[in-house]
Amino acid sequence: MSIQTSILKLLLPLVSWFFITTAYAQSVVRVSCIDRNSLEPIANVYLALSLQDSIQTCKSNVAGLAQFVILDTKELFYISSEHPMYEPLSYRHQSVRNTSDTLFIKLVLKPIKSQSMDQVVVKPPGIPDTVFKSTEFHVADFEVTDSGDYMLLVYPKRSGHNNAILWYDGINVKDSLSIHGIGINLIKDYRDNIHVICQEEVYHISYKNDSLALFSIPKDYFLDYVLPIVDTTTSKLFFSNFNMYYPAFDYFALDQIDSSYRKIIHIEDPLMMELYRSEYKWVDVRTRLWAKQKEIETGVDAQIWVGANYFTQSIYYKVPFAPLFKIQDSIYVLDFQSDQMTVYTPMGEVSRRTPLLFHYHKDKTGWKRVILKDESTQALYALFEKDGISMLGKIDLTTGQIHSKHRLYHKYVEKIRIHRGNVYYIYRPFESIQKRFLYKERLFD
């Protein structure tokens, strides 16, 4: 055997290995995932590389990089991407032999369409937040719906003229309607339905499917059969025969099963009633004759006719104040004429009585004869105002005393409401060109 033959035998395996490794050389595919808007790397992108019948998967790291190893062939391969915040992407690549062993691929991913929200600022208790402001409309009145939206009665220049109803969700006006009439205020009935009271008519406000609708209600029917109903329990309906021209009224409980009703409490201001009836003594003879004729026609005492037509026009006349509230399963009547709070069972039976004294010394406290209820917390608040400063006093339902007080930030506010621990009111700075805006504050308690 010659030396040349021996050398060929030694080189043959090396040559064979060279051709085999050259034919089946491996290449590295490096994928970079980038956000199309910010050009920032995207982590945790699920990537899948398909080559012939094989599939490789991996995820991008915090630098947005991922790596695959494939055979350097002329076959097509595909790369697909998935990410919950980005649209899926499929990439097709024709692999060719290159001098480099590494192939770089850049995937630019498009974010899924999303809605950006303004910054939410949470203010501490006592600092007001502007709920609704406009350069076109004043807020005349408002009500807060159960879902937290706002029903606004607005006007452009003069109150009562060119009124409109706005359905406002706190960010956008969902719908609006013009009112054909002179709008006065908004009222919630015992079923929490919202009505707009106009000079001639009453309209029920329906808000469904992002649209508003107004349904006319005869004003006499509303005042006689809807407004007197104060609240309801499972089987009872509580209403009153309150009349602003008479210094006494009664609360009744109506059984909704058999339609029977009974009086549960009589409210009367004794001093006011004495002055009311005494007015008959001081009118002229002609007025007395008129009152007597009315007594014959209607059966109503002549003293009441004179009192209703004359004494109610006096600065000394005040209607009795005794609001009724349903709290949890009980009925609370705050009778400020008799200085006591009476609690009734759901069936209308007396449960207990508690003294009420916080309404005394009105000159010092600024008592406003207003009680407000937070439907979500079932808390009652008394309103005080002195020198334009409004105070909300939380009533202890056990003792009948003021538990704590919250001072409102702005002076001379209007239309105060309480909802879900927030107090809402309308305010316009004194001698300002600003419109009447709607504000809210978080209550301390």
C-alpha positions as CSV (number, residue, x, y, z in Angstrom):
1,M,0.0,0.0,0.0
2,S,1.4,3.3,-1.0
3,I,1.6,6.4,1.1
4,Q,-0.9,8.2,-1.1
5,T,-3.5,5.5,-0.7
6,S,-3.1,5.6,3.1
7,I,-3.6,9.4,3.2
8,L,-6.8,9.1,1.1
9,K,-8.2,6.5,3.5
10,L,-7.6,8.9,6.4
11,L,-9.1,11.9,4.6
12,L,-12.2,10.1,3.3
13,P,-14.2,10.2,6.6
14,L,-13.3,13.9,7.1
15,V,-14.5,14.8,3.7
16,S,-17.7,12.9,4.2
17,W,-18.4,14.6,7.5
18,F,-17.7,18.0,5.9
19,F,-20.3,17.5,3.2
20,I,-22.9,16.1,5.6
21,T,-22.6,19.0,8.1
22,T,-22.6,21.5,5.2
23,A,-25.8,20.0,3.8
24,Y,-27.6,20.0,7.1
25,A,-26.2,23.1,8.8
26,Q,-28.4,24.8,11.5
27,S,-29.3,28.4,11.6
28,V,-30.6,30.6,14.5
29,V,-33.7,32.7,14.0
30,R,-33.9,35.6,16.4
31,V,-37.3,37.4,16.6
32,S,-37.8,40.9,18.0
33,C,-41.3,42.0,19.1
34,I,-42.0,45.7,19.0
35,D,-45.1,47.9,19.8
36,R,-46.2,49.7,16.6
37,N,-47.2,52.9,18.5
38,S,-44.5,53.3,21.1
39,L,-41.7,51.2,19.5
40,E,-41.1,49.6,22.9
41,P,-40.3,45.9,23.2
42,I,-43.2,43.6,24.1
43,A,-42.7,40.8,26.6
44,N,-44.6,37.5,26.9
45,V,-45.6,37.3,23.2
46,Y,-46.5,33.7,22.3
47,L,-44.6,32.8,19.1
48,A,-44.9,29.6,17.0
49,L,-42.6,28.7,14.1
50,S,-43.9,26.2,11.6
51,L,-41.4,24.5,9.3
52,Q,-42.7,21.5,7.2
53,D,-44.4,19.2,9.7
54,S,-42.7,20.6,12.8
55,I,-43.7,23.4,15.1
56,Q,-41.6,25.2,17.7
57,T,-43.0,27.6,20.3
58,C,-41.5,30.0,22.8
59,K,-42.3,33.4,24.5
60,S,-40.5,36.7,24.2
61,N,-38.5,37.9,27.1
62,V,-38.6,41.3,28.8
63,A,-36.5,42.7,26.0
64,G,-39.1,41.5,23.5
65,L,-36.6,38.8,22.1
66,A,-37.1,35.1,21.3
67,Q,-34.9,32.6,19.5
68,F,-35.5,29.5,17.3
69,V,-33.0,27.0,15.8
70,I,-33.9,25.5,12.4
71,L,-32.1,23.6,9.6
72,D,-30.8,25.9,6.9
73,T,-33.0,24.7,4.0
74,K,-34.8,26.4,1.2
75,E,-38.2,25.5,2.6
76,L,-40.7,28.1,3.7
77,F,-41.4,28.7,7.3
78,Y,-44.0,30.7,9.2
79,I,-44.0,32.6,12.5
80,S,-47.3,33.5,14.2
81,S,-47.7,35.7,17.3
82,E,-50.4,35.9,20.0
83,H,-50.8,38.4,22.9
84,P,-53.9,39.5,24.8
85,M,-53.2,43.2,24.2
86,Y,-52.2,42.9,20.5
87,E,-53.7,41.8,17.3
88,P,-52.4,38.3,16.0
89,L,-49.7,38.5,13.3
90,S,-48.5,35.9,10.8
91,Y,-45.1,36.2,9.2
92,R,-43.9,34.3,6.1
93,H,-40.3,33.9,5.3
94,Q,-38.3,32.2,2.5
95,S,-35.1,30.7,4.1
96,V,-32.0,30.9,2.0
97,R,-28.4,30.1,2.6
98,N,-26.5,33.0,3.9
99,T,-23.0,33.5,5.1
100,S,-24.4,34.3,8.5
101,D,-25.7,31.6,10.8
102,T,-28.2,34.0,12.4
103,L,-31.4,35.4,10.9
104,F,-33.0,38.5,12.4
105,I,-36.7,39.0,12.1
106,K,-38.6,42.0,13.5
107,L,-42.4,41.7,14.3
108,V,-44.2,45.0,14.7
109,L,-47.4,44.3,16.6
110,K,-50.5,46.5,16.5
111,P,-52.3,47.1,19.9
112,I,-55.9,46.0,20.2
113,K,-58.2,49.1,20.0
114,S,-58.8,50.3,23.6
115,Q,-60.6,53.3,25.2
116,S,-58.3,55.6,27.1
117,M,-59.8,57.2,30.2
118,D,-59.0,60.6,31.8
119,Q,-57.1,60.7,35.0
120,V,-59.3,60.0,38.0
121,V,-58.6,62.3,40.9
122,V,-59.8,61.2,44.3
123,K,-60.2,64.3,46.6
124,P,-60.2,64.1,50.4
125,P,-63.4,64.7,52.3
126,G,-64.5,68.4,52.4
127,I,-63.0,69.3,49.0
128,P,-65.7,69.7,46.3
129,D,-65.5,68.1,42.9
130,T,-67.2,69.5,39.8
131,V,-69.7,67.0,38.5
132,F,-71.2,69.0,35.7
133,K,-70.1,72.3,34.2
134,S,-71.1,74.0,31.0
135,T,-70.5,77.3,29.2
136,E,-74.0,77.1,27.7
137,F,-76.4,75.8,30.4
138,H,-77.2,76.6,34.0
139,V,-78.2,73.7,36.2
140,A,-81.7,74.4,37.7
141,D,-82.3,71.1,39.4
142,F,-81.0,67.5,39.4
143,E,-81.6,64.0,40.7
144,V,-79.2,61.1,41.0
145,T,-80.4,57.8,39.6
146,D,-79.9,54.4,41.3
147,S,-77.1,53.6,38.8
148,G,-75.2,56.8,39.7
149,D,-76.2,58.8,36.6
150,Y,-77.5,62.3,36.8
151,M,-80.8,63.7,35.5
152,L,-80.3,67.4,35.0
153,L,-82.9,70.2,34.5
154,V,-81.0,72.9,32.7
155,Y,-81.7,76.3,31.1
156,P,-79.5,78.6,28.9
157,K,-80.2,82.1,30.2
158,R,-83.4,82.5,32.2
159,S,-84.7,79.9,34.6
160,G,-88.0,78.3,33.5
161,H,-87.6,79.2,29.9
162,N,-86.1,76.9,27.1
163,N,-85.6,74.2,29.7
164,A,-84.1,70.8,28.7
165,I,-83.5,67.5,30.4
166,L,-79.9,66.1,30.2
167,W,-79.1,62.5,31.0
168,Y,-75.5,62.7,32.2
169,D,-73.3,59.7,33.2
170,G,-70.5,61.8,34.8
171,I,-68.5,62.0,31.7
172,N,-70.8,62.4,28.7
173,V,-74.3,63.5,28.0
174,K,-76.1,60.3,26.9
175,D,-79.2,62.0,25.7
176,S,-81.2,65.3,26.0
177,L,-84.8,66.5,25.5
178,S,-86.3,69.9,25.3
179,I,-89.3,70.7,27.5
180,H,-92.4,72.2,26.0
181,G,-93.4,74.4,29.0
182,I,-92.0,76.2,31.9
183,G,-90.0,73.7,34.0
184,I,-89.9,74.3,37.7
185,N,-88.1,71.4,39.4
186,L,-87.5,67.6,39.5
187,I,-89.2,65.3,42.0
188,K,-88.6,61.6,42.8
189,D,-91.8,59.8,43.8
190,Y,-92.0,56.8,46.3
191,R,-91.0,54.4,43.5
192,D,-87.9,56.5,42.7
193,N,-89.4,57.5,39.4
194,I,-88.2,61.0,38.3
195,H,-90.7,63.6,37.2
196,V,-90.2,67.2,36.0
197,I,-92.8,69.6,37.4
198,C,-93.9,72.3,34.9
199,Q,-96.2,75.2,35.4
200,E,-99.1,73.5,33.6
201,E,-98.1,69.8,33.4
202,V,-96.0,67.0,35.0
203,Y,-93.8,64.8,32.9
204,H,-92.5,61.4,33.8
205,I,-88.9,60.9,32.7
206,S,-88.1,57.5,31.1
207,Y,-84.5,56.7,30.5
208,K,-83.7,53.4,28.8
209,N,-81.3,52.1,26.2
210,D,-79.4,55.4,26.2
211,S,-82.5,57.4,25.2
212,L,-84.8,59.8,27.0
213,A,-88.6,60.0,26.7
214,L,-91.2,62.2,28.4
215,F,-94.7,61.0,29.3
216,S,-97.3,63.6,30.2
217,I,-99.2,63.2,33.5
218,P,-102.2,65.4,34.5
219,K,-100.9,67.7,37.2
220,D,-104.0,67.4,39.4
221,Y,-103.7,63.6,39.3
222,F,-100.0,63.7,40.2
223,L,-100.6,66.1,43.1
224,D,-103.7,64.2,44.4
225,Y,-102.7,60.5,43.9
226,V,-98.9,60.2,43.5
227,L,-97.2,63.0,45.5
228,P,-99.1,62.2,48.8
229,I,-97.6,58.7,48.9
230,V,-94.5,58.9,51.0
231,D,-93.1,55.4,51.1
232,T,-94.0,51.7,51.1
233,T,-93.2,48.4,52.8
234,T,-93.9,44.9,51.7
235,S,-97.6,45.1,52.4
236,K,-98.2,48.7,53.5
237,L,-98.3,52.0,51.7
238,F,-97.9,55.2,53.7
239,F,-99.4,58.5,52.6
240,S,-100.6,61.8,54.1
241,N,-103.3,64.3,53.6
242,F,-100.9,67.2,54.0
243,N,-102.2,70.6,52.8
244,M,-99.9,73.6,52.9
245,Y,-102.9,75.9,53.8
246,Y,-103.8,74.0,57.0
247,P,-101.5,73.6,60.1
248,A,-102.3,70.0,60.6
249,F,-102.3,66.7,58.8
250,D,-102.4,62.9,59.3
251,Y,-100.3,60.0,58.1
252,F,-102.1,56.8,57.0
253,A,-101.1,53.2,56.4
254,L,-102.9,51.5,53.4
255,D,-102.9,47.7,53.3
256,Q,-102.2,46.8,49.7
257,I,-103.8,43.4,50.1
258,D,-107.3,44.3,51.3
259,S,-107.2,48.1,50.5
260,S,-108.0,49.0,54.1
261,Y,-106.3,51.9,55.7
262,R,-106.0,53.5,59.1
263,K,-104.5,56.7,60.6
264,I,-101.2,56.1,62.3
265,I,-100.3,59.6,63.6
266,H,-101.8,63.1,63.7
267,I,-99.4,66.0,63.2
268,E,-100.4,69.5,64.4
269,D,-98.8,72.7,65.6
270,P,-101.1,73.8,68.5
271,L,-99.9,77.4,68.6
272,M,-100.2,77.8,64.8
273,M,-103.6,76.2,64.9
274,E,-104.8,78.7,67.5
275,L,-103.5,81.7,65.5
276,Y,-105.0,80.2,62.3
277,R,-108.5,80.0,63.8
278,S,-108.2,83.3,65.6
279,E,-107.8,85.1,62.3
280,Y,-111.6,84.9,62.0
281,K,-112.0,87.3,64.9
282,W,-110.1,90.1,63.2
283,V,-111.6,90.2,59.7
284,D,-114.4,92.5,58.6
285,V,-118.1,91.6,58.6
286,R,-118.2,91.1,54.8
287,T,-115.4,88.4,55.1
288,R,-117.2,86.7,57.9
289,L,-120.4,86.5,55.9
290,W,-118.4,85.0,53.0
291,A,-116.8,82.4,55.3
292,K,-120.2,81.5,56.7
293,Q,-121.7,81.1,53.3
294,K,-118.8,78.7,52.4
295,E,-119.4,76.8,55.6
296,I,-123.0,76.2,54.6
297,E,-122.0,75.1,51.0
298,T,-119.1,72.8,52.0
299,G,-119.5,71.9,55.6
300,V,-115.9,73.2,56.3
301,D,-115.7,75.5,59.4
302,A,-115.8,79.3,58.6
303,Q,-112.7,79.8,60.7
304,I,-110.8,77.4,58.4
305,W,-111.9,79.4,55.3
306,V,-110.7,82.6,56.8
307,G,-107.4,81.1,58.1
308,A,-106.6,79.4,54.7
309,N,-107.3,82.6,52.7
310,Y,-105.8,85.2,55.1
311,F,-103.6,83.9,57.8
312,T,-101.6,81.7,55.4
313,Q,-100.5,84.9,53.7
314,S,-99.0,86.2,57.0
315,I,-95.2,86.1,57.7
316,Y,-96.1,84.3,61.0
317,Y,-97.6,81.2,59.3
318,K,-95.6,78.1,59.0
319,V,-96.7,74.7,57.8
320,P,-96.1,71.8,60.2
321,F,-92.9,69.8,59.5
322,A,-92.9,66.1,60.3
323,P,-91.2,64.0,57.5
324,L,-91.6,60.2,57.3
325,F,-88.9,57.9,56.2
326,K,-88.6,54.2,55.6
327,I,-85.3,53.0,57.1
328,Q,-84.4,49.3,56.8
329,D,-87.7,47.6,57.9
330,S,-89.0,50.4,60.1
331,I,-90.9,53.6,59.5
332,Y,-89.6,56.8,61.2
333,V,-91.7,59.9,61.7
334,L,-89.8,63.0,63.0
335,D,-92.5,65.2,64.5
336,F,-90.9,68.5,65.3
337,Q,-94.2,69.9,66.6
338,S,-94.3,67.4,69.5
339,D,-90.5,67.1,69.8
340,Q,-90.4,63.4,69.3
341,M,-89.3,60.7,66.8
342,T,-91.8,57.8,66.5
343,V,-90.6,54.5,65.1
344,Y,-93.2,52.1,63.6
345,T,-93.0,48.5,62.6
346,P,-93.6,47.5,58.9
347,M,-97.2,46.8,59.9
348,G,-97.7,50.3,61.2
349,E,-97.5,49.6,64.9
350,V,-95.6,51.9,67.3
351,S,-92.3,50.4,68.2
352,R,-90.7,53.2,70.3
353,R,-90.5,57.0,70.8
354,T,-87.4,59.1,71.2
355,P,-87.1,62.9,72.1
356,L,-86.1,65.3,69.3
357,L,-84.4,68.5,70.6
358,F,-81.8,69.6,68.0
359,H,-84.2,71.9,66.2
360,Y,-84.2,74.3,69.2
361,H,-82.2,77.6,69.3
362,K,-82.7,78.2,65.6
363,D,-80.9,81.6,65.8
364,K,-77.7,79.9,67.0
365,T,-77.8,76.7,65.0
366,G,-79.4,77.9,61.8
367,W,-81.9,75.0,61.6
368,K,-83.5,74.9,58.1
369,R,-86.4,72.5,58.6
370,V,-84.9,70.1,56.1
371,I,-84.1,66.3,56.6
372,L,-82.2,64.5,53.9
373,K,-81.8,60.7,53.5
374,D,-79.0,58.7,51.9
375,E,-80.8,55.8,50.3
376,S,-77.6,53.7,50.1
377,T,-76.5,54.0,53.8
378,Q,-80.1,54.6,55.2
379,A,-78.7,57.6,57.2
380,L,-80.6,60.8,57.9
381,Y,-79.1,64.3,57.9
382,A,-80.4,67.6,59.3
383,L,-79.6,70.7,57.4
384,F,-78.3,73.8,59.2
385,E,-77.3,77.1,57.6
386,K,-75.9,80.3,59.1
387,D,-74.2,83.2,57.4
388,G,-74.3,81.2,54.1
389,I,-72.4,78.3,55.6
390,S,-74.3,75.0,55.3
391,M,-73.8,72.1,57.8
392,L,-75.1,68.6,57.5
393,G,-75.7,66.9,60.9
394,K,-76.0,63.1,60.9
395,I,-78.9,62.1,63.1
396,D,-78.4,59.2,65.6
397,L,-81.5,57.1,65.0
398,T,-81.3,55.6,68.5
399,T,-81.0,58.8,70.6
400,G,-82.4,61.4,68.2
401,Q,-79.4,63.6,68.6
402,I,-76.9,65.0,66.1
403,H,-74.0,62.5,65.9
404,S,-71.6,64.6,63.8
405,K,-71.6,67.6,61.4
406,H,-70.1,68.1,58.0
407,R,-69.5,71.6,56.8
408,L,-69.9,72.3,53.1
409,Y,-67.0,73.9,51.3
410,H,-69.0,76.6,49.4
411,K,-71.4,79.2,50.8
412,Y,-75.0,79.7,49.7
413,V,-75.4,76.4,48.0
414,E,-78.7,75.2,46.6
415,K,-80.7,71.9,45.9
416,I,-78.7,69.7,48.3
417,R,-79.0,65.9,47.8
418,I,-77.1,63.0,49.4
419,H,-76.3,59.8,47.6
420,R,-73.8,57.0,48.4
421,G,-71.9,58.9,51.0
422,N,-71.6,62.0,48.8
423,V,-73.4,65.4,49.1
424,Y,-74.4,67.0,45.9
425,Y,-75.4,70.7,45.4
426,I,-75.7,73.5,42.9
427,Y,-73.4,76.5,43.3
428,R,-72.4,79.6,41.5
429,P,-69.7,82.0,42.8
430,F,-71.0,85.4,44.0
431,E,-70.7,88.1,41.3
432,S,-69.2,85.6,38.8
433,I,-70.0,85.0,35.1
434,Q,-69.8,81.3,35.7
435,K,-72.9,79.2,35.1
436,R,-74.6,77.3,37.9
437,F,-72.5,74.1,38.2
438,L,-73.2,70.8,39.9
439,Y,-70.7,69.9,42.7
440,K,-70.2,67.0,45.1
441,E,-68.3,66.4,48.3
442,R,-67.5,63.2,50.2
443,L,-69.0,63.2,53.6
444,F,-66.7,62.7,56.5
445,D,-68.6,59.8,57.9
